[in-house]
Amino acid sequence: MPASMIGIATPQAMVNDGRVVMSDPDFEARRKAVQEYVKPDDPLSWDVAWKKGVTPWDDGIVEPSLMEVIEESGIAFPRKGKVLVPGCGAGYEAFWLAKRGLKATGMDISETAIEAANRERNKYPQEIVDNSQFLKVNFFDIKDISDEERYDLAIDHRQVSHTKARIHCGRELNISIHRFFVAIPPSLRNDWGRQMAAFLKPGGYLINIIFPIVPPVEGGPPYTVRSDHYDGPLGENFEKIYDEVPTKSSPTHEGKERVQVWRRK
């Protein structure tokens, strides 16, 4: 395929690092299942989705692509210190990182999600309990972050779902939803970048799991995302040191996600 085609999307297909990604005929239906409850102008509506059980992103696993970049990329990620997981949901990535020796803080705007994370937390050994905490808070509302409060690592992640979510009309759909960067309206992406910069120490790392890289759609969540969409929000305060298609993804996500690592200047 000509290099000039890389990154150019059509309604039928697009390219991610040389791999053709066809549009998913059910994608719009899956998005609408979530949009029935999650409203772009009301962040608290995420809690409605949790209360209704429309949580297809919550399948109890840690992202294969996240584990791969941390364990196999050769980047010297911290083994001690603090890690931030905004939009943590039930906290699976936070617990995995806590097992690796980090002090993990999960944040979510949904009270129901935080309750779920704390129920999960009670299942773990005391060491993991001590290394994890979960806060019901709007990520964007936290201001005046002191040097002592800053983190060594932050994750902007998703969770793969192969489970079936039953929606109000009785239909079942296999749904995978990427969280946080693609879950927020694009008008907030620059604010997201500034807030990530405020949270991270100089030299700290930000890992972005970029999904779904599919042909453009109107509205969200999830909103259309491309790897270069992170350049503007992060370029002033971060250096991009890694940008690859993972070799370990769930089968339905192969070729539709990328992993980036940015280092705080």
Backbone hydrogen bonds in HBPLUS format (Angstrom, degrees):
<---DONOR---> <-ACCEPTOR-->    atom                        ^
c    i                          cat <-CA-CA->   ^        H-A-AA   ^      H-
h    n   atom  resd res      DA  || num        DHA   H-A  angle D-A-AA Bond
n    s   type  num  typ     dist DA aas  dist angle  dist       angle   num
A0005-MET N   A0002-PRO O   2.92 MM   3  5.55 160.8  1.95 116.9 123.3     1
A0006-ILE N   A0003-ALA O   3.06 MM   3  5.45 155.7  2.12 111.3 118.4     2
A0008-ILE N   A0005-MET O   3.04 MM   3  5.45 168.6  2.05 133.9 134.6     3
A0010-THR N   A0013-ALA O   2.81 MM   3  5.32 151.2  1.89 153.7 163.6     4
A0023-SER N   A0012-GLN O   2.88 MM  11  5.41 156.7  1.94 144.0 141.8     5
A0014-MET N   A0021-VAL O   2.96 MM   7  5.23 140.4  2.12 131.6 143.9     6
A0021-VAL N   A0014-MET O   2.69 MM   7  5.23 168.2  1.70 153.5 156.4     7
A0016-ASN N   A0019-ARG O   2.86 MM   3  5.12 158.4  1.91 143.1 148.7     8
A0019-ARG N   A0016-ASN O   3.06 MM   3  5.12 161.4  2.10 106.6 112.2     9
A0027-PHE N   A0024-ASP O   2.96 MM   3  5.16 164.2  1.98 114.6 119.7    10
A0030-ARG N   A0026-ASP O   2.94 MM   4  6.23 154.2  2.01 155.7 163.7    11
A0031-ARG N   A0027-PHE O   2.90 MM   4  6.21 158.7  1.95 153.9 159.9    12
A0032-LYS N   A0028-GLU O   2.96 MM   4  6.15 159.2  2.00 147.5 153.1    13
A0033-ALA N   A0029-ALA O   3.10 MM   4  6.33 139.7  2.27 139.5 149.5    14
A0033-ALA N   A0030-ARG O   3.19 MM   3  5.16 126.6  2.49  92.9 106.5    15
A0034-VAL N   A0031-ARG O   3.10 MM   3  5.45 124.8  2.42 104.2 116.5    16
A0035-GLN N   A0031-ARG O   2.86 MM   4  6.12 163.4  1.88 152.5 158.2    17
A0036-GLU N   A0032-LYS O   2.98 MM   4  5.96 127.5  2.27 140.1 148.5    18
A0037-TYR N   A0034-VAL O   3.01 MM   3  5.89 158.4  2.06 123.9 128.3    19
A0038-VAL N   A0034-VAL O   2.98 MM   4  6.06 170.4  1.99 151.5 154.4    20
A0042-ASP N   A0039-LYS O   3.00 MM   3  5.33 165.2  2.02 120.2 122.5    21
A0045-SER N   A0042-ASP O   2.87 MM   3  5.55 162.8  1.90 122.2 128.2    22
A0046-TRP N   A0043-PRO O   3.22 MM   3  6.11 172.9  2.22 122.2 124.3    23
A0047-ASP N   A0044-LEU O   3.02 MM   3  5.69 143.7  2.15 113.9 122.0    24
A0048-VAL N   A0045-SER O   3.02 MM   3  4.99 126.3  2.31  94.5 108.7    25
A0049-ALA N   A0045-SER O   3.29 MM   4  6.75 153.0  2.37 148.0 153.1    26
A0050-TRP N   A0046-TRP O   3.11 MM   4  6.49 156.7  2.16 147.1 153.3    27
A0051-LYS N   A0047-ASP O   2.84 MM   4  6.08 163.3  1.87 150.6 155.2    28
A0052-LYS N   A0048-VAL O   2.85 MM   4  6.06 147.0  1.96 148.8 158.2    29
A0054-VAL N   A0049-ALA O   2.88 MM   5  5.03 141.8  2.03 156.2 154.8    30
A0053-GLY N   A0050-TRP O   3.04 MM   3  5.07 150.9  2.13 100.8 110.0    31
A0058-ASP N   A0055-THR O   3.00 MM   3  5.61 167.2  2.01 123.0 126.8    32
A0066-LEU N   A0063-GLU O   3.14 MM   3  5.13 123.9  2.47  96.1 110.1    33
A0067-MET N   A0063-GLU O   3.06 MM   4  6.39 166.0  2.08 157.3 160.1    34
A0068-GLU N   A0064-PRO O   2.92 MM   4  6.09 155.4  1.98 146.3 153.5    35
A0069-VAL N   A0065-SER O   3.14 MM   4  6.29 165.1  2.17 143.4 146.2    36
A0070-ILE N   A0066-LEU O   3.16 MM   4  6.33 163.2  2.19 151.9 156.5    37
A0071-GLU N   A0067-MET O   2.88 MM   4  5.88 159.2  1.93 150.1 156.4    38
A0072-GLU N   A0068-GLU O   2.73 MM   4  5.32 150.9  1.81 149.4 155.0    39
A0077-PHE N   A0075-ILE O   2.86 MM   2  5.71 134.6  2.06 107.6  93.6    40
A0103-LYS N   A0081-GLY O   2.83 MM  22  6.06 172.1  1.84 160.1 162.8    41
A0152-ASP N   A0082-LYS O   2.89 MM  70  5.39 148.0  1.99 136.7 146.3    42
A0153-LEU N   A0082-LYS O   3.21 MM  71  6.54 138.4  2.40 151.5 157.7    43
A0083-VAL N   A0103-LYS O   2.94 MM  20  6.08 161.1  1.97 143.2 145.4    44
A0105-THR N   A0083-VAL O   2.93 MM  22  6.30 159.1  1.97 163.8 170.7    45
A0084-LEU N   A0153-LEU O   2.87 MM  69  6.35 152.1  1.94 145.6 153.2    46
A0155-ILE N   A0084-LEU O   2.99 MM  71  6.43 150.7  2.08 165.1 174.5    47
A0085-VAL N   A0105-THR O   2.87 MM  20  6.12 160.3  1.91 164.3 162.2    48
A0107-MET N   A0085-VAL O   3.09 MM  22  6.29 160.7  2.13 135.7 136.8    49
A0087-GLY N   A0107-MET O   2.66 MM  20  5.62 121.0  2.00 133.5 151.9    50
A0088-CYS N   A0107-MET O   2.90 MM  19  5.62 159.7  1.94 142.1 147.6    51
A0091-GLY N   A0088-CYS O   3.03 MM   3  5.13 160.4  2.07 132.6 132.1    52
A0095-PHE N   A0091-GLY O   2.98 MM   4  6.24 156.7  2.04 158.8 164.3    53
A0096-TRP N   A0092-TYR O   3.06 MM   4  6.32 158.8  2.10 147.3 153.2    54
A0097-LEU N   A0093-GLU O   2.94 MM   4  6.14 161.5  1.97 152.7 157.2    55
A0098-ALA N   A0094-ALA O   2.87 MM   4  6.06 148.4  1.97 142.8 152.4    56
A0099-LYS N   A0095-PHE O   2.93 MM   4  6.19 146.9  2.04 146.1 154.2    57
A0100-ARG N   A0097-LEU O   3.04 MM   3  5.05 131.7  2.28  94.6 108.1    58
A0102-LEU N   A0097-LEU O   3.33 MM   5  5.89 159.6  2.38 149.5 143.7    59
A0101-GLY N   A0098-ALA O   3.02 MM   3  5.24 161.4  2.06 109.7 113.6    60
A0104-ALA N   A0131-ASN O   2.68 MM  27  5.98 154.8  1.74 168.6 159.4    61
A0133-GLN N   A0104-ALA O   2.96 MM  29  6.45 138.7  2.13 153.7 166.2    62
A0106-GLY N   A0133-GLN O   2.88 MM  27  6.28 167.2  1.90 158.6 161.3    63
A0135-LEU N   A0106-GLY O   2.84 MM  29  6.25 160.2  1.87 160.7 166.1    64
A0108-ASP N   A0135-LEU O   3.13 MM  27  6.56 153.9  2.20 164.5 168.6    65
A0137-VAL N   A0108-ASP O   3.01 MM  29  5.84 141.8  2.16 126.8 135.9    66
A0114-ILE N   A0110-SER O   3.14 MM   4  6.47 160.1  2.18 149.0 153.7    67
A0115-GLU N   A0111-GLU O   2.93 MM   4  6.19 154.3  2.00 147.9 155.2    68
A0116-ALA N   A0112-THR O   3.02 MM   4  6.27 150.8  2.11 141.7 149.4    69
A0117-ALA N   A0113-ALA O   2.88 MM   4  6.24 153.4  1.95 149.8 157.5    70
A0118-ASN N   A0114-ILE O   2.94 MM   4  6.17 158.3  1.99 150.4 155.7    71
A0119-ARG N   A0115-GLU O   3.00 MM   4  6.25 144.1  2.13 142.4 152.1    72
A0120-GLU N   A0116-ALA O   3.01 MM   4  6.31 157.6  2.06 147.8 153.5    73
A0121-ARG N   A0117-ALA O   2.84 MM   4  6.07 153.0  1.91 145.5 154.0    74
A0122-ASN N   A0118-ASN O   3.21 MM   4  6.37 143.6  2.35 137.2 144.0    75
A0123-LYS N   A0120-GLU O   2.93 MM   3  5.44 159.4  1.98 115.4 122.3    76
A0124-TYR N   A0121-ARG O   3.15 MM   3  5.61 165.0  2.18 115.2 119.8    77
A0128-ILE N   A0125-PRO O   3.01 MM   3  5.60 126.8  2.30 114.1 126.0    78
A0129-VAL N   A0125-PRO O   3.10 MM   4  6.44 160.5  2.14 152.0 158.1    79
A0130-ASP N   A0126-GLN O   2.82 MM   4  6.00 159.9  1.86 153.0 157.7    80
A0131-ASN N   A0127-GLU O   3.11 MM   4  6.25 133.2  2.34 131.7 143.6    81
A0131-ASN N   A0128-ILE O   3.11 MM   3  4.96 126.8  2.41  91.3 105.6    82
A0132-SER N   A0129-VAL O   3.36 MM   3  5.46 168.0  2.37 108.2 109.9    83
A0141-ASP N   A0138-ASN O   2.86 MM   3  5.38 154.5  1.93 119.9 128.2    84
A0149-GLU N   A0146-SER O   3.04 MM   3  5.22 137.2  2.23 101.1 113.2    85
A0150-ARG N   A0147-ASP O   3.29 MM   3  5.40 158.2  2.34 102.5 109.0    86
A0151-TYR N   A0199-PHE O   2.68 MM  48  5.96 159.6  1.72 155.7 162.8    87
A0201-LYS N   A0151-TYR O   2.88 MM  50  5.73 165.1  1.90 160.5 157.1    88
A0205-TYR N   A0152-ASP O   3.03 MM  53  6.42 155.0  2.09 141.5 140.8    89
A0154-ALA N   A0205-TYR O   2.85 MM  51  6.36 141.5  2.00 151.0 163.0    90
A0207-ILE N   A0154-ALA O   2.93 MM  53  6.35 162.9  1.96 158.0 161.4    91
A0156-ASP N   A0207-ILE O   2.75 MM  51  6.03 175.0  1.75 174.2 173.6    92
A0209-ILE N   A0156-ASP O   2.83 MM  53  6.21 163.5  1.86 169.8 174.4    93
A0165-ALA N   A0173-LEU O   3.30 MM   8  5.80 170.5  2.31 148.6 146.4    94
A0167-ILE N   A0171-ARG O   3.29 MM   4  6.00 165.6  2.32 166.7 170.7    95
A0170-GLY N   A0167-ILE O   2.84 MM   3  5.61 165.5  1.86 131.9 135.1    96
A0183-ALA N   A0180-PHE O   2.87 MM   3  4.61 132.0  2.10  94.5 109.6    97
A0184-ILE N   A0180-PHE O   2.96 MM   4  5.98 133.9  2.18 161.1 164.0    98
A0223-TYR N   A0182-VAL O   2.85 MM  41  5.08 161.4  1.89 140.3 146.0    99
A0188-LEU N   A0185-PRO O   2.85 MM   3  5.68 168.2  1.86 131.0 135.0   100
A0189-ARG N   A0186-PRO O   3.10 MM   3  5.25 167.1  2.12 110.8 114.7   101
A0192-TRP N   A0188-LEU O   2.85 MM   4  6.14 151.7  1.93 152.3 161.5   102
A0193-GLY N   A0189-ARG O   2.98 MM   4  6.30 154.5  2.05 146.6 152.1   103
A0194-ARG N   A0190-ASN O   3.01 MM   4  6.32 159.7  2.05 149.8 154.7   104
A0195-GLN N   A0191-ASP O   2.89 MM   4  6.07 156.3  1.95 149.6 156.4   105
A0196-MET N   A0192-TRP O   2.90 MM   4  6.14 156.2  1.96 150.7 157.1   106
A0197-ALA N   A0193-GLY O   3.02 MM   4  6.24 154.8  2.09 144.1 151.0   107
A0198-ALA N   A0194-ARG O   2.97 MM   4  6.25 147.8  2.08 142.3 151.2   108
A0199-PHE N   A0195-GLN O   3.00 MM   4  6.23 146.1  2.11 145.5 154.1   109
A0200-LEU N   A0196-MET O   3.16 MM   4  6.29 141.5  2.32 147.4 155.7   110
A0204-GLY N   A0201-LYS O   2.83 MM   3  5.10 158.7  1.88 134.7 135.4   111
A0203-GLY N   A0264-ARG O   2.86 MM  61  4.93 157.5  1.91 124.3 131.5   112
A0264-ARG N   A0204-GLY O   2.76 MM  60  5.24 169.8  1.77 159.8 163.5   113
A0206-LEU N   A0262-TRP O   2.80 MM  56  5.10 154.3  1.86 153.1 159.4   114
A0262-TRP N   A0206-LEU O   2.87 MM  56  5.10 161.4  1.91 148.8 155.1   115
A0208-ASN N   A0260-GLN O   2.88 MM  52  5.08 165.0  1.90 142.9 148.0   116
A0260-GLN N   A0208-ASN O   2.95 MM  52  5.08 164.2  1.97 147.8 153.1   117
A0210-ILE N   A0258-ARG O   2.82 MM  48  5.09 161.5  1.86 155.9 159.0   118
A0258-ARG N   A0210-ILE O   3.07 MM  48  5.09 145.2  2.19 131.7 142.5   119
A0213-ILE N   A0256-LYS O   2.83 MM  43  4.75 164.2  1.85 146.4 146.5   120
A0229-HIS N   A0226-ARG O   3.03 MM   3  5.38 156.9  2.08 110.9 118.3   121
A0230-TYR N   A0227-SER O   3.45 MM   3  6.19 170.5  2.46 115.6 118.2   122
A0231-ASP N   A0228-ASP O   3.16 MM   3  5.31 150.2  2.26 103.2 111.6   123
A0234-LEU N   A0230-TYR O   3.06 MM   4  5.98 148.0  2.17 150.6 158.9   124
A0235-GLY N   A0231-ASP O   2.72 MM   4  5.09 144.8  1.84 143.1 150.7   125
A0237-ASN N   A0234-LEU O   3.16 MM   3  5.84 129.4  2.43 119.1 130.1   126
A0238-PHE N   A0234-LEU O   2.90 MM   4  5.53 134.0  2.12 164.3 175.4   127
A0265-LYS N   A0237-ASN O   2.92 MM  28  5.62 179.4  1.92 146.4 146.2   128
A0239-GLU N   A0263-ARG O   2.82 MM  24  5.16 152.6  1.90 141.1 150.0   129
A0263-ARG N   A0239-GLU O   2.76 MM  24  5.16 163.7  1.78 148.2 150.7   130
A0241-ILE N   A0261-VAL O   2.90 MM  20  5.77 163.1  1.92 156.3 162.1   131
A0261-VAL N   A0242-TYR O   2.93 MM  19  4.91 150.3  2.02 130.8 131.8   132
A0244-GLU N   A0259-VAL O   2.97 MM  15  5.46 157.6  2.02 154.6 156.3   133
A0259-VAL N   A0244-GLU O   2.76 MM  15  5.46 161.8  1.79 162.3 168.3   134
A0253-HIS N   A0250-SER O   2.91 MM   3  5.40 160.1  1.95 120.6 127.3   135
A0256-LYS N   A0253-HIS O   2.93 MM   3  5.19 164.5  1.96 130.6 132.4   136
